[in-house]
Amino acid sequence: MCLLLAFISDRVAFGKRYDKVPLVKYFTAEEFGLTAEPVSTGKYLKGFIYKSAQAVQNGKIIVFCHGMGPGHIAYTTEIAYFCNLGYTVAAFDGRGCNFSDGRNIKGMYEGVKTAVAAIDFVRGKFKDAPLYLVGHSWGAYSALCASYERKVNAVVSISAPCTPSETMQKGAVNFGLPKILAAILRPYWWLINLFRYGAKGNANAVKRAEKNATPTLLVHGDEDKIVGMSKSVFGKADGENITKYLCKGKKHNPYNTHEAERLLGELSAKFSRLSKMNEEEKEYFKTFDFAAATQEDAQVMEKISDFLECN
């Protein structure tokens, strides 16, 4: 029964596609003055190579690893920030996310496979250019684990969880499962990932970050309820290659301003009952200020860009 419950909850999280949320505004490359070259790894992964039409190119490449949701289009503001500094940004959607193929996203380690495939693609296209990984949440976990499998110049990890089974345990509690039951199910989630991906399926991002010696910046909000401090790579990792930046009063999107995080929380609360809304209630999305909800915290973004520049 425990294995069955673990399997069902795993499929609820990973057994579906993650596409655009209806009525939500996603900013485009054109709105930020970016060029976007469509690319593919040759399998089911698709994405874009972004550049600024105005900024002078610095010859450096960022592979951007997105979090759980409709792919990298939820991070166009951040992609534009790096492009405007002169970086070329390669952003692929994971399996089962928006532009990429796949009936579902399969599992948490799939994000690592996407990051590795993106690195290999970039290495083939841009040869010896300096290469950096930047990821948020699921993407932060993916970036840390991928940097253990492929050599890169540096990693920026924002709000990273530690392991798939621990992430499922925390997520299940957030969705109302009793803590004791979630703790009981954790070994079964571990087994599911073992059968699905082999030994790599339960990769520990803390150990990967500590062992690979890659310069790594960990960014985390001290009020993050999705990836709590005690369950985060930020809270557990330590090493000479690791730099930490704690964002006071920030939640799961610490690169955003406090007001932007508040608006994102308000927006997220609406998602849970989107299918039940009548047309009058859906007017909320038409008047919502999506630009304000994605406004970046200049201090946090500058900390990230300074770290990249130094590596």
C-alpha positions as MATLAB code, in Angstrom:
seq = 'MCLLLAFISDRVAFGKRYDKVPLVKYFTAEEFGLTAEPVSTGKYLKGFIYKSAQAVQNGKIIVFCHGMGPGHIAYTTEIAYFCNLGYTVAAFDGRGCNFSDGRNIKGMYEGVKTAVAAIDFVRGKFKDAPLYLVGHSWGAYSALCASYERKVNAVVSISAPCTPSETMQKGAVNFGLPKILAAILRPYWWLINLFRYGAKGNANAVKRAEKNATPTLLVHGDEDKIVGMSKSVFGKADGENITKYLCKGKKHNPYNTHEAERLLGELSAKFSRLSKMNEEEKEYFKTFDFAAATQEDAQVMEKISDFLECN';
ca = [
       0.000    0.000    0.000;
       2.860    2.382    0.799;
       4.544    1.643   -2.524;
       1.250    2.186   -4.346;
       0.648    5.498   -2.581;
       4.230    6.587   -3.313;
       3.829    5.664   -6.978;
       0.505    7.524   -7.291;
       1.903   10.681   -5.692;
       5.002   10.439   -7.896;
       2.782   10.301  -10.984;
       0.734   13.264   -9.757;
       3.946   15.300   -9.656;
       5.826   13.928  -12.661;
       3.323   11.958  -14.757;
       1.997   14.898  -16.755;
       3.117   17.641  -19.096;
       3.817   21.162  -17.882;
       2.695   23.664  -20.504;
       1.661   27.302  -20.408;
      -0.944   28.138  -17.785;
      -4.047   29.595  -19.475;
      -4.608   33.319  -18.921;
      -1.042   33.877  -17.673;
       1.175   36.395  -19.460;
       4.579   35.037  -20.517;
       7.016   37.631  -21.793;
       8.644   37.061  -25.167;
      12.189   37.593  -26.385;
      10.971   40.366  -28.682;
       9.572   42.329  -25.746;
      13.093   42.456  -24.289;
      14.850   43.168  -27.577;
      16.407   39.705  -27.768;
      17.097   37.478  -30.740;
      15.954   33.884  -30.287;
      17.410   31.077  -32.412;
      15.374   27.853  -32.148;
      17.551   24.813  -31.411;
      17.135   21.122  -30.652;
      19.349   18.433  -29.166;
      18.196   16.022  -31.867;
      15.975   14.055  -29.504;
      12.901   15.518  -27.802;
      14.541   18.578  -26.186;
      13.922   21.961  -27.758;
      14.823   25.470  -26.803;
      16.399   28.726  -27.940;
      19.744   30.506  -28.046;
      19.138   34.047  -26.810;
      21.255   37.135  -27.446;
      20.729   40.840  -26.948;
      20.438   42.833  -30.146;
      22.063   45.817  -28.404;
      24.638   44.495  -25.912;
      28.227   43.772  -26.896;
      28.810   40.010  -26.701;
      31.369   38.884  -24.118;
      31.858   35.435  -25.661;
      30.511   33.649  -22.568;
      27.605   31.178  -22.529;
      24.999   30.563  -19.838;
      22.938   27.384  -19.849;
      19.746   28.305  -18.001;
      17.979   25.465  -16.143;
      14.309   26.167  -15.419;
      12.252   25.126  -12.424;
       9.078   23.029  -12.295;
       6.512   24.487  -14.637;
       6.062   25.518  -18.276;
       9.739   25.632  -19.188;
      12.120   28.539  -19.539;
       9.485   31.041  -20.744;
       8.698   31.665  -17.066;
      12.211   33.148  -16.759;
      12.430   35.485  -19.755;
      13.137   38.457  -17.471;
      16.188   36.706  -15.988;
      17.365   35.483  -19.399;
      17.129   39.048  -20.715;
      19.140   40.325  -17.740;
      22.083   38.080  -18.607;
      21.785   38.771  -22.331;
      21.952   42.506  -21.651;
      25.257   41.912  -19.854;
      26.655   40.376  -23.022;
      26.087   36.674  -22.317;
      24.621   34.258  -24.815;
      21.937   32.215  -23.030;
      20.994   28.684  -24.055;
      17.651   27.653  -22.551;
      16.150   24.237  -23.257;
      12.797   23.057  -21.961;
      12.902   19.770  -20.092;
      11.138   16.664  -21.307;
       7.373   17.214  -21.229;
       7.686   20.986  -20.749;
       6.233   23.511  -23.193;
       8.408   23.486  -26.364;
       9.927   20.035  -25.771;
       8.303   16.704  -26.617;
       7.239   14.008  -24.173;
       3.965   12.906  -22.600;
       5.240   13.822  -19.134;
       8.325   15.104  -17.298;
       9.012   11.557  -16.029;
      11.082   12.293  -12.909;
      13.308   14.759  -11.100;
      16.563   13.419  -12.548;
      15.201   14.205  -16.016;
      16.191   17.807  -15.344;
      19.818   16.739  -14.899;
      19.692   14.872  -18.208;
      18.342   18.025  -19.872;
      21.142   20.143  -18.394;
      23.810   17.647  -19.513;
      22.316   17.503  -23.035;
      22.288   21.320  -23.139;
      25.944   21.480  -22.074;
      26.924   18.964  -24.756;
      24.980   20.943  -27.369;
      26.612   24.220  -26.369;
      30.081   22.658  -26.339;
      29.489   21.421  -29.874;
      28.237   24.791  -31.101;
      30.489   27.218  -29.233;
      33.579   25.025  -28.705;
      35.817   26.404  -25.935;
      33.712   29.382  -24.842;
      33.433   29.862  -21.045;
      30.268   28.070  -19.929;
      28.161   28.693  -16.828;
      25.081   27.030  -15.375;
      22.302   29.078  -13.775;
      19.279   27.288  -12.338;
      16.293   27.850  -10.083;
      14.569   25.266   -7.849;
      14.379   22.025   -9.860;
      16.733   23.690  -12.319;
      19.148   24.540   -9.502;
      19.248   20.877   -8.475;
      19.752   19.942  -12.133;
      22.593   22.438  -12.576;
      24.462   21.224   -9.486;
      24.217   17.570  -10.481;
      25.069   18.284  -14.126;
      28.228   20.151  -13.104;
      29.390   16.890  -11.508;
      28.987   15.085  -14.840;
      30.303   17.848  -17.124;
      33.006   20.430  -16.484;
      31.782   24.036  -16.472;
      33.316   27.319  -15.330;
      30.829   28.054  -12.531;
      27.335   27.338  -11.226;
      24.667   29.631   -9.784;
      22.100   27.620   -7.839;
      18.970   29.414   -6.608;
      16.645   27.715   -4.091;
      18.001   24.212   -4.700;
      16.590   21.071   -3.025;
      18.950   18.239   -2.041;
      17.512   14.939   -3.283;
      14.436   13.708   -5.205;
      13.005   11.678   -2.305;
      13.444   14.535    0.159;
      11.842   16.915   -2.338;
       8.849   14.594   -2.693;
       8.555   14.337    1.074;
       8.525   18.115    1.502;
       6.178   18.612   -1.445;
       3.723   16.026   -0.177;
       3.528   17.783    3.187;
       2.990   21.135    1.443;
       0.028   19.570   -0.379;
      -1.557   18.305    2.821;
      -0.122   14.824    3.405;
       0.534   14.178    7.135;
       4.226   14.576    7.997;
       4.530   11.088    9.457;
       3.030    9.488    6.331;
       5.332   11.519    4.068;
       8.312   10.338    6.127;
       7.174    6.719    5.798;
       6.816    7.095    2.025;
      10.254    8.623    1.471;
      12.114    5.264    1.128;
       9.540    4.188   -1.466;
      10.115    7.346   -3.517;
      13.833    6.519   -3.287;
      13.121    3.049   -4.692;
      11.010    4.453   -7.531;
      13.874    6.711   -8.614;
      16.341    3.833   -8.336;
      14.246    1.660  -10.660;
      13.636    4.554  -13.051;
      17.160    5.939  -13.401;
      19.531    3.578  -11.622;
      22.033    4.946   -9.089;
      21.859    8.464  -10.569;
      18.140    8.680   -9.859;
      18.802    9.611   -6.237;
      21.724   11.950   -6.863;
      22.445   14.172   -3.862;
      23.044   17.745   -5.020;
      24.927   18.563   -1.804;
      27.518   15.849   -2.411;
      27.730   16.713   -6.098;
      28.377   20.376   -5.307;
      31.026   19.563   -2.701;
      32.891   16.995   -4.800;
      33.097   18.655   -8.205;
      35.213   21.643   -7.022;
      33.368   23.927   -9.465;
      32.968   27.515   -8.186;
      29.381   27.542   -6.973;
      27.121   30.324   -5.717;
      24.167   29.190   -3.612;
      21.329   31.713   -3.309;
      18.412   31.121   -0.958;
      15.606   32.997    0.765;
      15.360   32.598    4.529;
      11.536   32.435    4.295;
      11.387   29.802    1.549;
       8.555   27.405    2.416;
       8.850   25.298   -0.743;
      12.496   24.347   -0.184;
      13.000   25.004    3.520;
      16.458   25.942    4.736;
      16.996   22.616    6.553;
      16.114   20.705    3.363;
      18.139   22.886    0.997;
      21.567   22.605   -0.564;
      22.212   26.063    0.886;
      21.650   24.756    4.408;
      23.764   21.616    4.014;
      26.592   22.178    1.521;
      30.020   23.383    2.543;
      33.370   23.630    0.786;
      36.060   25.970   -0.474;
      34.376   26.139   -3.875;
      31.007   27.173   -2.404;
      29.843   30.751   -1.826;
      26.528   31.439   -0.112;
      24.225   34.438   -0.385;
      21.222   34.535    1.972;
      18.344   36.781    0.932;
      16.626   38.097    4.040;
      12.847   38.128    3.964;
      12.746   36.326    0.609;
      10.817   33.188   -0.309;
      11.272   30.734   -3.192;
      12.050   33.384   -5.846;
      14.727   35.451   -4.064;
      15.916   37.061   -7.310;
      12.608   38.973   -7.337;
      11.723   41.986   -5.216;
       9.648   41.521   -2.056;
       6.610   42.983   -3.821;
       7.092   40.729   -6.831;
       7.216   37.676   -4.564;
       4.011   38.838   -2.862;
       2.277   39.170   -6.218;
       3.554   35.760   -7.347;
       2.138   34.231   -4.169;
      -1.196   35.858   -4.889;
      -1.106   34.572   -8.463;
      -0.180   31.035   -7.379;
      -3.137   30.942   -5.008;
      -5.423   31.554   -7.979;
      -3.940   28.669   -9.983;
      -5.380   26.026   -7.637;
      -8.937   26.969   -8.537;
      -8.429   28.112  -12.118;
     -10.628   25.340  -13.562;
     -13.453   26.297  -11.187;
     -13.484   30.015  -12.014;
     -16.325   31.657  -13.855;
     -15.677   34.282  -16.532;
     -16.039   37.139  -14.063;
     -13.396   35.664  -11.762;
     -11.031   35.133  -14.701;
     -10.972   38.902  -15.219;
      -8.398   38.881  -12.413;
      -5.764   37.589  -14.832;
      -6.551   40.271  -17.405;
      -5.828   43.052  -14.932;
      -2.938   41.390  -13.079;
       0.382   43.246  -13.337;
       2.691   40.525  -14.644;
       5.547   42.984  -15.111;
       5.453   43.893  -11.418;
       5.286   40.196  -10.477;
       8.548   39.516  -12.326;
      10.472   42.592  -11.214;
      14.005   41.618  -10.250;
      15.868   42.530   -7.097;
      18.791   44.554   -8.453;
      21.029   43.710   -5.477;
      20.531   39.946   -5.827;
      20.993   39.965   -9.585;
      24.131   42.068   -9.238;
      25.509   39.570   -6.715;
      24.934   36.789   -9.246;
      26.453   38.718  -12.152;
      29.502   39.699  -10.069;
      30.066   36.050   -9.206;
      29.874   35.008  -12.845;
      32.223   37.795  -13.873;
      34.815   36.660  -11.332;
      34.778   33.083  -12.633;
];
